[in-house]
Amino acid sequence: MATRKEIDGSAGVPQFYGKELRYKREEAGLTLEKLVDGSFYGITFLSEIEHGKRSMPVDLARHVDRRLETDGFFERRCGEARKARLKGHAPYFERVLEAEKRATTIVQWSQTVLPGLLQTEPYARAVICVEQMPELPAEVEERITGRLERAVIFEADHKKPEYWVILHESLLLQSILPPEQMAGQLDRIIALVKQGRIVVQILPWNSGPHTLMSGNAMILDFDDAPPLVYTEGQHHGFTVDDPSLVKQYRRSYDLLRAAAMPQRASLALIEAAAEEYRNGEQPDRSQRRDLA
């Protein structure tokens, strides 16, 4: 028999309401299967809500309120839980924020900035603060914390997702941080590669025309749902789940992967750049060609 996993309701708003949902369900003598019966959702989905890993859709909240006779409690509160989960993130990122934790594989391409999942605190701060938005310091810290917390998917107790990222070499050559901090940023990526948590390929700066030149892309695959593509600009983001468009993005990514350097050579470039930054030097692209 599987061990019952306790829910820490003090961990956050989603966990608080998830624990309350479990309490009300068990008080009514209902299993997960019985509670979702008559809705469009499965028991895994409901279990993840109880553990604070998903936000509750409004239609499911209404269904739960009817079955548990909770007088609209969960419908009223699901918005609060969603707001808490989005703390530090833009509303358009909500779908991806949840999807990252459920994905079996994530493949990503970035040519202008290191992906949020890989950023250290100094790098995230530099990217977020460059906008000079009229935000209170607490709000800035909230955004930085929210970004760093996404890296929980790389912790030891997370068996998935498999994360594969292609980075443009210019991200190694043109630092947005002081040398010591940039070395630390690259060390973070190196450590994740050596731990087997991620696969990194570098697209050479002189690779010429290539697919996905016009922007970044993230493709997420799941065990129990269709794949999803996410792209974003400076102040907006879009999720794409149309099968034909997802297929086109996947083909473009595969072509880009074929143009990028192998993992071993890519890691050597990152290690060399980290060492040069550690020595207070600017990476020299002419010398780095010998490592390819």
N, C-alpha and C positions, 0 to 999 in steps of 0.2 A: 504494500500500500504506500502511495506517495506521501511524503512528509508534508504536513500542513505548514504553509509558510505564513508567519505572522505579518501583519501589516502595521507599519509604524505611522499612526495617524498624525504624529507631530512633525513628520518630515516635510509637510507642505499641504497646501489646500487640496490638490488632487488626491493625495493619500488620505487626508482627513475624510473627504466625502466617499472615497473608495471603501474605507473601513466602515463607514456608516452604512453604505450600501450592503456590504457583506452582513453586517449585524442585522439589518432589517430583513434581508433575504432569509437568513438562518432562523430568525425569530418567527418568520412566517412558515418555516418548514419547507422551503423551496430549494431545490438544487439549481445550479447555474442553468442546466438544460430546461428545467421547468420555468424558470423566470424569463428566459429569452423566447420561449415557445409563443408563437403568434407574432413575433417581430421579424425583422429582416436581418438579424444579427446572430452570430454564433456564440458558443460558450467560451471560446478562447478570447473573443473580443470583450465579452463581459468580464471575464477573469482579469484581463489587463486593466480594465477600468477600476476594478476593485483594488488592484495593487498600485493605482496611481500612475500607470504607464500610458494610459490613453485618456483623452477627454471624452465625456459622454455626449453624443449627439442629442439634439433636442427631441427628436422623434422617439429615441430609445428612452430618454428620461420620462417622457409622457407615458410610454408603455409601462415602465417600471413603477411609476406612481400609481397607475391603475391597478397593476397586479398586487402591489404591496399596500395599497390604500394609504399612501403617505401624503395625500392632500396637496399635490403639486410641489412637494419639497425638492425633489431632484430636478424637476424642470426649472425651478427658480435658482437652484444652486449650480447647475452645470455651467452656466455662463461665468460664475465666479471661479470655478475650477479651471476653465479654459483661459481666463484672464491671467490666473496665477501661473499657468504653464507657459504662457507667452511672455512672461516677465523678462524684459531685456531683448525681446525679438519683435520684428515687424509682423503685423497680422498676416501678411501674405506668406510668411514662412511657417505658419502653423502646421500645414499638412506635412511638410518636409521634416519638421522637428519631431513629430511622432513617427514618421516613416523611417527615419534613420535608425531608430532603436529596434524596429521590426524587420529591417531588411536582411536578406541573406547575403547579398553582395551590393556594393556601392562602387561604381566607377565614376571618376571625376576628371575633368580637364580644367586647368586654369593657366592663363597666360599673363595676367597682370597683377595678381595678388595671390599669396598662398591661401589655400582653402581654410575656412574657419575651423574645421575639424583638426587641423594641424598647427594652428597658431599658438604661440606662447603668449603670456600676458603682455610683455612689451610690444610684440608685433600687433596683437589685437588692439592695444591702446593707441598705437600709432595710426592704424587704419581707421578706427572709430573717431579719434579726436581731430583728424585732419579736416573733417567737415566744419569744425568750429561752430557747431550748432548751439543755439542758445538754450542748452539744457543745464539743469542743475547737476553739480558734481555727483550727487547720489544716483542720478539717472544714467550718467556716463558709466559709473561703476557697475550699475545693474546690467547694462548692455555688455560690458566686458565679461562679467561673471557668467552671464547667460551663454556667451559664446564659448568660454572655456569649459563650461559644464557639459557641452555636447560631446566632449572627448571621452565621456564615461564609457562609450561603446568600445574603447580600446583597453579597458581595464580587464584584469585577469579573469573575473567571473563572467565576462561576456564572451560567449563562444562565437558570436557572429556580430557584425557582418564581416565578410572578406572585403577589404577596402583596397582599391587599385586606383592610383592617381597618376596623371601625366602632367608634368610641370614644364613650362617654358624655361629654357636655360637663363633667360634674362632675369628671372627671379633670384638666381644665385649671384649674378654679376652686378645687379643694381640694387644695393641694399637700401631699405628705408629706415634702418636702425644703426646706432653706433656699432662699430666692429664687434665688440665683446657680446653685445646683445644679439647680433646677427649670428654669431657663432653658436650661441645658446639655442637660437631658433633652429638652426640646421642640425645641431646635436639632437634636438627633440625628434626630428624626422629620422635621423640615422638610428636612434634608439628604437623607434617603432618598427623600422625595417628589420633590424637585427633581432628583435623580439618575435618576428614573424607576424606582426599585427597588420602590416600594410605592405603593398608592392608599389614601388615608385619607379617611373621612367621619366627621363629628361628628353624633351624635344630640343635638339641643338638650335642655337640662335641663328645659324645660317642654313636652316633646313629648307628655306624657300617656301613656296605656296603649299598649304596643307589644309585639310578639312578643319572645320570649326574655327576658322580664323576670325570670324565675326563675333565670337563670344565664348563664354564658358558653358559647361554642361555637367549635370550630375544625373546618372541613370541608376535607379534603385530597383532591385528585384526582390521578390518576396515568396515565401512558401505558399501563402494562402490568399494572394491577391495579384492582380495584373501589375506589370512593371510601370514605373513612373519616371518621368524626366522632369528635372527642375533647371531652369535657367534664370539668371537675374541680371539686372543692371544696377546703376548707382542707387536708385530709389524705388525699385520695383522688382518683383519676381513673379515667375509664371510656372505652374505645374502643367505638365502635358501627359495625358493618359490615353490619348487616341492611339490605338494599336499601330496604325500605318505610320504616324509621325514618330512614335517610339522606335519603330523598326528603322526609320531613316536615321534617327540620332544614333542608334546602335551601330549602324553601318559606318557612319561618319567617325564614330569613336574607334571602331576597329581599324579603319584606315589610318587614323592618327596614331594608334598604338603601333602599327607596322612601321611608321615613319620615325618613331621615337627610339632612343637608345635602349639596349638591353638593361635589365635590372642591375647586373654587376657593374657595368660601366657607369650607369647612372649613379649608383651609390658611391663609386670612386670619385666622381665629379663633386658630389655633395660633401664628401669627407675632405677633399682637397680645398674646397671653398671655405669650409668651416675652419680648417687649420690656418688658412691665410687670414681670415678675419680675426682669429684668435691672436695672431701675430701682428695685428694692426695693419694688415695689408689689404689692398683691393685685389680681388681675384683677377688674374690675367687670362683672358680667353684664348690668347695665342698659345700659351703653355698648356692650357687645359685640353687642347685638341689631342695631345699625346695620350691622354687617359681614355679616350673613346675607343 
